[in-house]
Amino acid sequence: MDISLFDFYLPDEQIAQSPSEVRDQCKLLVVDRENKTIEHKHFFDIVDYLKPGDVLVRNNTKVIPARLIGTKIETKGKVEVLLLKQLENDEWECLVGNAKSVKVGSKCTFGNGELQCTCTKVLDEGIRHMQFHYEGIFLEVLDKLGKMPLPPYIRQQCSNNDDYQTVYAKVPGSSAAPTAGFHFTNELFDKIKSMGIEVVDVTLNIGLGTFRPVKVTDTKDHVMHSETYEMSQETADTLNKAKSEGRRIIAIGTTSVRTLESVYQKFGRFEADSAATCIFIQPGYEYKAVDCLITNFHLPKSTLVMLVSAFMGRKWTLHCYEEAVNNKYRFFSFGDSMFIYGKYDYANQQED
């Protein structure tokens, strides 16, 4: 499909620059994808659309301060390195600014030499493998020297790094946050669980695959960057039981979607698994694992808009986005939320 089919108008002033003061008081666009209806609510109203037996699936990954700014030892020139994915030991796949000057053997230093790295491999599109050298515990060094890797459309660093984490963030390793989860509070989860709704965790460490822009004109030419995920046996058992009993599986965010659909596509059911995925969900894909979706509003022409379009139809997705623009919803990472429910006729998806 031509990526222009996933474009939409968005005024700059509706790109959220900071999180909501109270996480669960943002706006919520409630969408019935079966009956094509829209309601305007607040996020705390989501309990009115959940029911006993539902299973909420959240991505418990934790963002690390993965953005490092330092100098190239050989030239004293500035260098910016974004950690994407840990490979083995202290070698990381990284996105490097001004990458042409970083070749195999190039050395970079950060802070007062507390952290250094050496380029071990050169890949396309600014990707480099970097071997890091330090004393002590890597994450502690990173906490001291690194910055939170906020998206480029957010112009100012958070005053509190926890603003760019979900309240359930647990497993360090992501270079971006699963932002659909920003709207949940611990108190809201307590209320949800008291209603007889189960909450389970998966882990997908978010890297380039989630936020890499689409640079081709036809979606068939876009290649997703792989990201690692993990599903426990306990989570798999809970999900299989819900599936067999016809209960709804509700994904919190597109990264939870990609994990659930990757596992189900691989095994035909939910299984404990730890692997890499480069799944690219776009119209034409039939969801097998997920029944409902909680998600933020995404960038025009992004793979995430395509994922949502596959869930409820491209035309209806763009209509909902237009409705959100007209009602002054906030967009992207720190923006407002959608809850999408209802059945969908995948057989007629191409008409949408």
C-alpha positions in Angstrom: 0.0 0.0 0.0 1.1 3.6 -0.7 2.1 5.2 2.6 0.3 8.4 1.7 -2.9 6.4 2.4 -1.9 6.6 6.1 -1.3 10.4 6.2 -3.5 12.9 8.1 -3.5 16.5 9.1 -2.2 17.3 12.6 -1.6 20.9 13.9 1.8 21.2 15.7 0.1 22.5 18.8 -1.6 19.2 19.4 1.7 17.3 19.7 1.9 16.8 23.5 5.2 18.1 25.0 4.6 17.0 28.5 2.6 14.2 30.3 -0.7 14.8 31.9 -0.5 16.1 35.5 -2.6 13.1 36.6 -2.0 10.1 34.5 -5.6 8.7 34.3 -7.3 12.1 33.6 -6.3 12.4 30.0 -8.9 12.2 27.3 -10.1 8.8 26.0 -11.6 8.2 22.6 -13.8 5.1 22.9 -14.3 3.4 19.5 -16.7 0.6 18.7 -15.1 -0.9 15.6 -18.2 -3.1 14.9 -20.9 -0.5 15.0 -18.7 2.5 14.0 -19.4 4.7 17.0 -17.3 7.1 18.9 -17.5 8.4 22.5 -15.5 11.1 24.2 -14.5 10.2 27.7 -11.6 10.4 30.2 -9.1 7.6 30.7 -10.4 6.7 34.2 -13.8 5.9 32.5 -12.2 2.9 30.9 -13.5 0.8 33.8 -17.0 1.3 32.3 -15.9 -0.6 29.2 -14.1 -3.5 30.9 -15.9 -6.6 32.3 -15.2 -9.5 34.6 -13.1 -12.1 32.8 -11.2 -9.7 30.6 -7.4 -10.1 30.5 -5.3 -6.9 30.2 -1.8 -7.5 28.8 0.8 -4.9 29.5 4.5 -4.6 28.4 6.6 -4.3 31.6 9.7 -3.1 29.8 11.6 -0.3 31.5 13.3 2.5 29.5 17.0 2.9 30.2 18.7 6.4 29.9 20.0 5.2 26.5 21.0 8.5 24.9 24.7 9.2 25.4 26.4 12.4 24.3 30.2 12.3 24.2 33.3 12.8 22.0 35.2 10.7 19.5 38.6 10.1 21.1 40.5 10.4 17.8 39.0 13.7 16.5 37.5 15.2 19.7 34.3 15.7 17.7 30.9 15.4 19.3 29.1 12.1 19.0 25.6 11.0 20.0 24.9 7.3 20.6 21.5 5.7 21.2 21.5 2.2 22.7 19.0 0.1 20.9 19.6 -3.5 21.8 22.0 -5.5 23.9 23.8 -8.2 21.9 26.2 -10.2 24.1 27.9 -9.1 27.3 28.7 -5.4 26.9 28.2 -5.1 23.1 25.2 -3.1 22.0 23.4 -2.3 18.7 23.3 1.5 18.6 22.0 4.3 16.4 24.8 6.8 15.9 24.5 10.4 14.9 26.8 11.6 12.1 27.6 7.9 11.7 29.7 8.2 8.6 32.6 9.3 10.8 32.3 6.2 13.1 34.0 3.3 11.5 35.2 -0.1 12.9 37.8 0.7 15.5 36.5 4.2 16.3 36.5 5.0 20.0 34.1 7.3 21.9 34.2 8.5 25.5 31.4 9.8 27.8 31.6 11.8 31.0 35.1 12.0 32.3 36.1 8.7 30.6 33.9 6.7 33.0 32.3 5.1 29.9 33.9 4.4 26.6 33.0 2.3 23.6 34.6 0.9 20.5 32.9 0.4 17.1 33.0 -3.3 16.2 30.7 -3.4 13.2 29.2 -1.0 10.7 25.6 -1.5 9.4 23.3 0.6 7.2 21.2 3.6 8.3 23.5 4.8 11.1 23.5 1.5 13.0 26.7 0.4 14.7 27.7 -2.3 17.0 29.6 -0.8 20.0 31.6 -2.6 22.7 31.4 -0.7 25.9 34.1 -0.4 28.6 33.5 0.8 32.1 34.1 -0.1 35.8 31.3 -1.1 38.1 27.6 -1.8 37.1 26.6 -0.8 33.5 23.1 0.4 34.4 24.5 2.5 37.3 27.0 4.2 34.9 24.2 4.7 32.4 22.0 6.3 35.0 24.7 8.8 35.8 25.7 9.7 32.2 22.8 8.9 30.0 19.6 10.8 29.1 16.1 9.5 28.6 15.7 8.9 24.8 12.7 11.1 24.2 11.3 11.2 20.7 12.6 14.1 18.6 9.2 15.8 18.5 9.4 16.3 22.3 11.6 19.4 22.6 12.5 19.3 26.3 13.8 16.7 28.6 11.5 15.5 31.4 12.2 17.1 34.8 11.6 13.6 36.3 12.7 10.5 34.4 9.8 8.6 35.9 7.5 10.7 33.7 8.7 8.6 30.7 8.0 5.3 32.4 4.9 3.3 33.1 4.1 2.7 36.7 4.6 -1.0 36.1 8.0 -0.7 34.3 10.1 -3.5 35.6 12.6 -5.1 33.1 15.3 -2.6 31.9 16.2 -2.7 28.2 14.1 -0.3 26.1 15.1 2.8 24.2 11.5 4.0 24.1 8.5 3.7 26.3 5.3 1.7 25.8 3.4 4.9 25.9 -0.1 3.5 25.9 0.6 2.4 29.5 1.3 6.0 30.7 -2.3 6.5 31.6 -2.6 3.8 34.2 -2.1 4.4 37.9 -1.5 1.8 40.6 -4.9 2.8 42.0 -6.6 2.3 38.7 -5.1 -1.2 38.4 -6.3 -2.0 41.9 -9.8 -1.0 40.9 -9.6 -3.1 37.7 -8.4 -6.2 39.5 -11.2 -5.8 42.1 -13.7 -6.1 39.2 -12.5 -9.6 38.4 -10.2 -8.6 35.5 -6.8 -10.3 35.2 -3.7 -8.3 34.5 -0.6 -10.1 33.0 2.8 -9.0 31.8 4.9 -9.6 28.7 8.2 -8.0 27.8 9.2 -6.4 24.5 12.3 -4.3 24.7 11.5 -1.4 22.4 14.1 -0.4 19.8 14.3 0.8 16.3 11.5 -1.5 15.0 8.8 0.4 16.8 9.8 4.0 16.1 11.8 3.8 12.9 10.1 6.0 10.3 8.9 4.5 7.0 11.1 5.8 4.3 9.7 3.9 1.3 6.6 4.8 -0.7 5.1 1.3 -0.7 4.6 -0.6 2.6 5.7 -3.9 1.0 9.2 -2.5 0.8 9.5 -1.5 4.5 11.5 -3.9 6.7 10.9 -3.9 10.4 13.9 -3.9 12.7 13.8 -6.9 15.1 13.1 -6.5 18.8 13.3 -9.1 21.5 10.3 -10.2 23.5 9.5 -12.7 26.3 6.3 -14.4 27.4 6.2 -16.5 30.6 4.5 -19.8 31.0 2.1 -18.3 33.6 1.1 -15.5 31.2 0.7 -18.1 28.3 -1.5 -20.3 30.5 -3.7 -17.4 31.6 -4.2 -16.2 28.0 -4.9 -19.7 26.6 -7.6 -20.3 29.3 -9.2 -16.9 28.5 -9.1 -17.7 24.7 -10.7 -21.1 25.2 -13.5 -19.6 27.3 -14.2 -16.8 24.9 -13.0 -14.0 27.2 -11.5 -10.8 25.8 -7.8 -10.3 25.6 -7.0 -6.6 25.7 -3.6 -5.3 24.7 -2.2 -2.2 26.4 -0.2 -0.7 23.5 1.1 -1.7 20.2 4.2 -3.4 21.7 1.9 -5.7 23.6 0.1 -6.4 20.3 3.3 -7.2 18.5 4.3 -9.6 21.3 0.9 -11.4 21.4 0.5 -11.7 17.7 4.1 -12.8 17.2 3.7 -15.7 19.7 0.3 -16.7 18.4 1.4 -16.6 14.8 4.4 -18.7 15.7 2.6 -21.5 17.7 -1.1 -21.2 16.9 -1.6 -20.6 20.6 0.2 -18.9 23.4 3.4 -20.5 24.6 6.2 -19.5 26.9 8.8 -18.0 24.5 11.8 -15.7 24.4 12.8 -14.6 20.9 13.0 -11.8 18.4 10.2 -10.4 16.2 10.1 -8.2 13.2 6.3 -8.6 12.7 4.9 -5.8 10.5 1.1 -5.5 11.0 -0.7 -3.6 8.3 -4.2 -3.8 6.6 -4.6 -7.3 5.2 -3.4 -8.8 8.5 -6.0 -10.7 10.5 -5.6 -10.4 14.3 -5.6 -13.8 16.0 -4.6 -13.0 19.6 -6.0 -9.6 20.4 -9.7 -8.6 20.9 -9.4 -5.0 22.1 -6.7 -2.4 22.0 -5.7 0.5 24.2 -3.4 2.8 22.3 -2.2 6.4 21.9 -2.5 8.5 18.7 0.4 7.8 16.4 2.5 9.6 13.8 1.2 10.1 10.3 2.4 7.4 7.8 3.9 5.3 10.7 3.9 1.5 11.1 1.8 2.1 14.3 -1.0 3.9 12.3 -0.9 0.9 10.0 -1.2 -1.5 12.9 -4.3 0.3 14.2 -5.7 0.4 10.6 -5.4 -3.3 10.4 -7.4 -3.6 13.6 -10.4 -1.5 12.6 -10.0 -0.4 9.0 -7.9 2.3 7.4 -10.8 4.7 6.6 -12.4 4.4 10.0 -9.0 4.9 11.7 -8.4 8.1 9.8 -11.9 9.2 10.6 -11.3 8.6 14.3 -8.0 10.6 14.0 -9.8 13.5 12.3 -12.4 13.4 15.2 -9.6 13.5 17.7 -7.9 16.5 15.9 -11.2 18.4 15.8 -11.8 17.8 19.5 -8.3 19.0 20.5 -6.9 15.6 21.6 -3.2 15.5 22.4 -1.1 13.3 20.1 1.9 11.0 20.4 3.9 9.8 23.4 2.5 12.1 26.1 -0.8 12.5 24.4 -4.3 11.1 24.9 -5.6 7.6 24.5 -8.0 5.4 22.5 -9.9 2.2 23.6 -11.0 0.1 20.6 -13.4 -2.8 21.1 -16.1 -4.7 19.2 -15.9 -7.4 16.5 -14.4 -6.7 13.1 -15.1 -8.3 9.8 -11.6 -9.1 8.5 -13.0 -10.7 5.3 -14.1 -7.2 4.1 -11.0 -5.4 5.4 -9.7 -4.3 2.1 -12.9 -2.3 1.5 -12.0 -0.3 4.6 
